[in-house]
Amino acid sequence: MALEAEWQQKAVEISSTEDVQKVENAYLLNQIQRKSSKSLKFCRFMVKFRQLFSFKKKEIDAAFQLSERKSSILGLKLLTSPIPKKNLVKEEVTPDTHGKILIITPRASGKAHERNLLRRRIKSIYFEEELYKKPVTSILLVYKEAKELGFDELKDFLVRNLK
């Protein structure tokens, strides 16, 4: 408990959100290192998984400006755009550079549990098939008709268009 309070105090002292995220990641790693190495691998998995689906407003704006329509099927439209060079000023393009996917499910596409199911399926496919290895930003627009697609149809569509 004392260690947790110490980390929270450090997080409050830091002003920028990037620094807070670094402290939170350090805290998670510190907690898990006390447990087993298996848990440490899980923590690294979660950090990478989160990074694949989180965007800043500037990244979203840049992705839409540079996007091109890749393909579409019943209920899904896929747009892709290269990773903006503005984001790569600090980091060179390396094997660590990974793609991201932005999943947009408007309320008109169904009830909350249906939209969440589609998001979970898409995220699962994106991560398990390692579609993030291609350094592009993908935008997936989900419409009402996508509720009728099964897991296999979603998987075929994403793998065919993002590999």
Wavefront OBJ file of the C-alpha trace (Angstrom):
o trace
v 0.000 0.000 0.000
v 2.802 2.408 0.851
v 4.470 1.735 -2.492
v 1.219 2.447 -4.334
v 0.792 5.765 -2.505
v 4.384 6.697 -3.386
v 3.766 6.028 -7.092
v 0.512 7.991 -7.028
v 2.319 10.929 -5.433
v 4.946 10.833 -8.185
v 2.187 10.753 -10.812
v 0.552 13.856 -9.291
v 3.847 15.770 -9.313
v 4.392 15.180 -13.029
v 2.612 17.635 -15.310
v 2.579 16.113 -18.804
v 0.386 13.137 -19.663
v 3.249 11.288 -21.378
v 5.268 11.403 -18.159
v 2.280 10.153 -16.173
v 1.936 7.220 -18.557
v 5.637 6.431 -18.134
v 5.262 6.451 -14.339
v 2.149 4.247 -14.543
v 3.966 1.784 -16.807
v 6.954 1.761 -14.454
v 4.615 1.123 -11.530
v 2.952 -1.791 -13.349
v 6.312 -3.304 -14.258
v 7.542 -2.896 -10.696
v 4.444 -4.594 -9.280
v 4.643 -7.462 -11.731
v 8.381 -8.008 -11.328
v 7.620 -8.906 -7.752
v 5.408 -11.711 -8.984
v 6.544 -14.047 -11.756
v 8.194 -13.621 -15.136
v 5.004 -14.953 -16.743
v 3.120 -11.922 -15.408
v 5.821 -9.614 -16.780
v 5.235 -10.974 -20.281
v 1.509 -10.348 -19.841
v 2.149 -6.717 -18.836
v 4.271 -6.095 -21.933
v 1.528 -7.698 -24.020
v -1.093 -5.355 -22.558
v 0.981 -2.214 -23.097
v 1.519 -3.115 -26.739
v -2.135 -4.085 -27.183
v -3.293 -0.727 -25.817
v -0.953 1.180 -28.097
v -2.530 -0.405 -31.164
v -5.931 1.123 -30.501
v -5.254 4.457 -28.777
v -5.020 7.695 -30.716
v -4.455 11.365 -30.045
v -6.668 13.932 -31.758
v -3.802 15.052 -34.037
v -3.184 11.471 -35.143
v -6.850 11.022 -36.024
v -6.968 14.279 -37.995
v -3.792 13.374 -39.907
v -5.077 9.865 -40.622
v -8.324 11.162 -42.112
v -6.514 13.772 -44.222
v -4.168 11.200 -45.743
v -6.628 8.309 -45.930
v -7.619 6.424 -49.050
v -10.458 3.973 -49.387
v -8.999 0.472 -49.385
v -12.107 -1.700 -49.632
v -15.556 -2.342 -48.252
v -18.073 -5.105 -47.692
v -21.570 -5.183 -46.298
v -21.463 -2.975 -43.192
v -17.708 -2.228 -43.178
v -15.595 0.381 -44.924
v -11.805 0.300 -44.598
v -9.635 3.388 -45.059
v -5.849 3.324 -44.818
v -3.258 6.042 -44.539
v 0.506 6.021 -44.062
v 1.866 6.943 -40.661
v 2.369 10.735 -40.802
v 5.984 11.860 -40.904
v 5.195 14.397 -38.167
v 4.800 11.503 -35.747
v 8.118 10.008 -36.858
v 10.276 13.099 -36.239
v 11.282 11.864 -32.804
v 11.381 8.223 -33.823
v 12.918 6.877 -36.992
v 11.036 4.184 -38.870
v 12.273 1.015 -37.216
v 11.016 -2.532 -36.912
v 9.329 -1.322 -33.697
v 7.138 1.076 -35.686
v 3.719 -0.486 -35.846
v 0.404 0.221 -37.447
v -2.774 1.132 -35.627
v -6.457 0.684 -36.254
v -9.223 3.134 -35.417
v -12.621 1.478 -35.126
v -15.589 3.810 -35.521
v -18.967 2.382 -34.515
v -21.693 5.035 -34.477
v -24.792 4.563 -32.328
v -26.842 3.916 -35.441
v -24.911 0.678 -35.947
v -26.722 -1.059 -33.102
v -27.058 -1.336 -29.359
v -24.026 -0.904 -27.119
v -23.431 -4.614 -26.561
v -23.547 -5.255 -30.327
v -21.075 -2.437 -31.059
v -18.763 -3.657 -28.296
v -18.880 -7.210 -29.629
v -17.792 -5.993 -33.075
v -14.993 -3.901 -31.561
v -13.726 -6.800 -29.459
v -13.755 -9.149 -32.440
v -11.918 -6.669 -34.671
v -9.293 -5.936 -32.005
v -8.779 -9.633 -31.390
v -8.288 -10.379 -35.081
v -5.992 -7.379 -35.528
v -3.728 -8.482 -32.688
v -3.757 -12.259 -33.150
v -3.101 -12.091 -36.894
v -0.340 -9.492 -36.289
v -1.869 -7.058 -38.763
v -0.128 -4.235 -36.883
v 3.221 -5.182 -38.442
v 2.353 -3.196 -41.568
v 3.112 0.452 -40.646
v -0.160 2.057 -41.733
v -3.005 3.659 -39.862
v -6.239 1.874 -40.665
v -9.686 3.347 -40.103
v -12.588 0.930 -40.004
v -16.083 2.401 -40.282
v -18.723 0.006 -38.984
v -22.351 0.272 -40.118
v -25.588 -1.415 -39.036
v -25.270 -4.277 -41.532
v -21.980 -5.413 -39.951
v -23.926 -7.040 -37.099
v -24.810 -9.851 -39.478
v -21.154 -10.687 -40.226
v -19.678 -13.666 -38.431
v -16.237 -13.856 -36.889
v -14.791 -15.764 -39.857
v -16.118 -13.230 -42.382
v -14.617 -10.376 -40.355
v -11.322 -12.226 -40.129
v -11.197 -12.920 -43.876
v -11.960 -9.292 -44.704
v -9.317 -7.850 -42.355
v -6.574 -10.339 -43.196
v -7.155 -9.992 -46.945
v -7.013 -6.186 -46.847
v -4.435 -5.474 -44.134
v -1.713 -8.125 -44.670
l 1 2 3 4 5 6 7 8 9 10 11 12 13 14 15 16 17 18 19 20 21 22 23 24 25 26 27 28 29 30 31 32 33 34 35 36 37 38 39 40 41 42 43 44 45 46 47 48 49 50 51 52 53 54 55 56 57 58 59 60 61 62 63 64 65 66 67 68 69 70 71 72 73 74 75 76 77 78 79 80 81 82 83 84 85 86 87 88 89 90 91 92 93 94 95 96 97 98 99 100 101 102 103 104 105 106 107 108 109 110 111 112 113 114 115 116 117 118 119 120 121 122 123 124 125 126 127 128 129 130 131 132 133 134 135 136 137 138 139 140 141 142 143 144 145 146 147 148 149 150 151 152 153 154 155 156 157 158 159 160 161 162 163
